[in-house]
Amino acid sequence: MHTSELAARAESQAAQIVDIAKAGTTGQSDTLHGGFAPYINWQKFSAAPELVLQTIQQLPPSLQQLYVHLLKHAGPLPFHEEMIESWQHADAAAAEIMAALPIWYEAGLLAVFRKAWGERLYVVPVDVYVKVLQYVLDSAATESAEELHIDFFADSEPGLGVINDLFRLLVFTANEGLPVTAKGTLHKRTVQRLESQLQMTNESLGVCRISYAFAEAVSPKLAISIDLAMRLGLIRKDTQSFSIQRDELYAWLQQPIQKWNEAVWLLVGQHYTVANAETKHLFYALRAAGRQGQWVRSESVVQQLQESGWLDEEQSQLETMKAWLHALHSFGWCELRTASDSSIWYKWLISSEDDVDEQTEDGRGFFVQPDFEIIAPPDCPLFIRWQLEQIAEHTSSSGMHMYRLTKDSFQAAIDAGRTRKQQQDFLEQYALAGIPENIIDAWERWNEQYGRAWFSEVVLLRCEDEAAALLIQQECEQGRLKGKVSKIGSTAFVVDRAQVEQIRAVMEQIGLPLLKNWRNDDDVECGSADSNGADDESLETGATASDRSAKNFQNISTMNGIVYSPSSLQYYEMDMAYRRDESWLSSYIGLPLMWTKEVRTYHASTMKEIVETAIQLKLALQIKENGKLLRVVPIRLYGQVDMDYALEAHINEDSRLVRKSLMPSQWEGVRLLVPEWL
């Protein structure tokens, strides 16, 4: 999870705790703004990513090394305490990592969740992880295509990618609806029409290894588009259809494309990558090593990860990275080229956040041609393109986004409630070179032919007698019903449906309360005001929830989609009360001081007891052998006699981390290495 998501979830969960406390239960609240260090640091990291490395560098060197060791094994995946023992080596005893967890948590370098039965899950925020990975790759030597004079012979330009496919899905859903069958899948004809508009390729998405219901009917590229729309809160599925969530959609449409790419990139990393650390390293390293506008050799990225100990030296790692490059190319995030030596080079295309405002300003508009074509540049903001979709026909999106103004599109816009003036005002606002006169003339002709008369849905307000009608008439002329009610007969009035509840309240105030139930001309009940009021209340509640969601883009990881996600963190609550476990420390407090103070010799039985204690408490040992001080992390003892047993241990031998059998009987001294930060 991203630090912004963690901060948002912590704030939401704390608010719930406060509500419980106010209700008089025994809930205890942490005051986030009053000193909850992880929350404060997550907010800082989200606003200023450069603070991540500063925070890590402020830790003692030993804790910095341990943290990198943790990242190599866990990546941004959740882990539990039992997994830590399997990550031990000579420079990292499990007890040292366990003792460091609360320190990293307080610093905002770790988040803690709790399962229903109390087991804790730990996770490194993804942006913190990426920042460290980027530092590792930046510090390694890089290869420049320009310096090496590489002769590229195969060039693969990126498509419009995932954001364009997502946009086309939303337009289709808004304009035509997205109904589902009784089984819950999409209609075959709808699938065919939708997939013809999507530009991602199913072959390139194979590395995602996604699973979802009705996979035989829906292709991976369509499944991913629908899943992303759901996880971003843009569409929702019910028993009959997928429907647009307009408040969230309009809020997202105001965001620059860079924000969309950032959100989708996080979702791809969380939900479409295999849940193992090696795959995560490969996926995130492509962006961490990528430099906008520069070509990077993919083989060198894998080599750097292997040399720095983040990956094993396996040929399959390179094949996986190449597969992900083709997927990211399909997403529209990089260009690919193959050199004459068959090496794969890529150029990262997603701009940094510093470039967002400049890029958005440059693309705020389009060009209207005299032949009724509209040309929108690739970086045209989505909220402008969305409005273009309402008044013009989309013809293509190959590089430029092409639209055409037609009589049919004009009439469709009129039917949707956009007047000729509104359409013209919109084009005048965003047409970078103005609107040709022949188009304005065509609009005038089309307007004369269509849209000058229409049906309007209203409600009929009837009175039992003329005295009641007179009361309403007086209120229409000089009171609170002025302009809201129109008389069409001696005892009948026309009311805008949207004004019904407001008028009902006024009628109460003037002493003429309306019947609770609605009636038709045959005095048959056709519906109750209660049910309509419930609908209004439901819509109002939904709009309020949508407003909250639209203002809080950080909550995307808690949304569910149609793709089965390998991530389960959205189902668990954060452990807001996590602190260092004092009961866990009691075992260390009782250790004899001489065992931890200095390296010294002991009787064979005591020596064995010290080794067994180190194994039990997962501590490292410092031993003296052949006059040299060595650090070892014991694994197990074998052999029964006190003077004739061996120890299997992790040891750093000639800068290589190895497992080796040692003979304690040959040691000249030993001591327990208790972490200094305990």
Buried (B, 14 or more C-beta within 10 A) or exposed (E): BBBBBBBBBBBBBBEEBBEBEEEEEEEEBBEBEEEBEBBBBBBBBBEEBEBBBEBBEEBEEBBBBBBBBBBBBBBBBBBEBEBBBEBBBBBBBBBBBBBBBBBBBBBBBBBBBBBEEEEBBBBBBBBBBBBBBBBBBEEBEBBEBEEBEBEEEEEBEBBBBBBBBBBBBBBBBBEEEBEBEEEEBBEEEBBEEBBEBBBBBBEBBEBBEBEBBBEEBBBBBBBBBBBBBBBBBBBBBEEEBBBBBBBBBBBBBEBBBBBBBBBBBBBBBBBBBBBEBBBBBBBBBBBBBBEEEBBBBBBBBBBBBBEBEBBEEEEEBBEBBBBBBBBBBBBBBBBBBBBEEEBBBBBBBBBEEEBBEEBBEEBBBBBBBEEBBBBBBEBBBBBBBBBBBBBBBBEEBEEBBBBBBBBEBBBBBBEEEBEBEBBBEBBEEBBEEEBBEEBEEBBEEBBEEBBEEEEEEBBBBBBEEEEBBEBBBEBBEEBBBEEBBEBEEEBEBBBBEEBBEBBBEBBEEBEBEBEEEBEEEEEEEEEEBEEBEEEEEEEEEBEEBBEEBBEBBBBBBBBEBBBEBBBEBBEBEBBBEBEBBEEBEEEBEEBEEEBBEEBEEBEBEBBBBBBEBBBEBBBBBBBBBEEEEBBBBBBEBEEEEBEEBBBBBBBBEEEEBEEEEBEBBEBBBBBBBBBEBB
